């Protein structure tokens, strides 16, 4: 008798492989850990063991590693076909808030894909620092917020984790100056407090050399070797360098990129964009450096 693979089982398999645990996968898919476990059990009844269980974490078996690529391709084909079938059926307005560094790196291709799949949806992008995004989300001024937060400090859905790193000009010397000249995008930047706490713990003197509301202006200041700054490792512009540990600057914490949805409404267009963001940023997880 012909067997059919359920897409929901493959989606659970891929999400567990990407997230590294059943619990994290459950959060990503809005399922209980029991529901996730049941889906994997059903899939493994056909395929055989896909994961080694190690306490709360899991890792792929050789069979799981072999099947993961095939599963990704099949899921991409399914989601692409579904998007084509639904093209033009979604309408409305979606207001997305995101920090400037994510807009300039990871979000371009994701938003382009969404706009092509749903041309009748009006997409509005609001750029602001993470604390400001949470505030206006609560006020109902945006529908979705991508927010950079310390891991474990948020009730948002974690889509990726990245390292916060020191950044300077290529071949620059600003990192040697004391007090250390620092350029921050805005005073409300989510990175500001962890950066300054790290400097205080290591008793390094510092001064704010430049603050503006512009990510591009901060990049220009650092590129000119007037100051250093702190960015997520995956968002560092190619014309700047990540400063190595031997630069003498303290290690900075990892940061989560979290998805927050407005509690006021859950329009289909909003939920569809949220899924696009999940799928798009999940693919970046394999390319992101591990948080430290």
Secondary structure, DSSP 8 states (H G I E B T S, - for coil): ------HHHHHHHHHHHHHSBHHHHHHHHT--HHHHHHHHHHHHHHH---EEEETTEEEE-HHHHHHHHHHHHHHHHHHHHHHHHHTTT--EEEEEEE-HHHHTTTHHHHHHHHHHH-TTEEEEEEE--HHHHHHHHHTTS-SEEEEEEETTS-SSEEEEEEEEEEEEETT--GGG-SSEEEEES-TT-HHHHHHHHHHHHTT--EEEEEE-S-HHHHHHHHHTTS-BEEEEGGG--TTEEE--GGG------EEEEEEEE-SS---HHHHHHHHHHHHHHHHHHTTS----
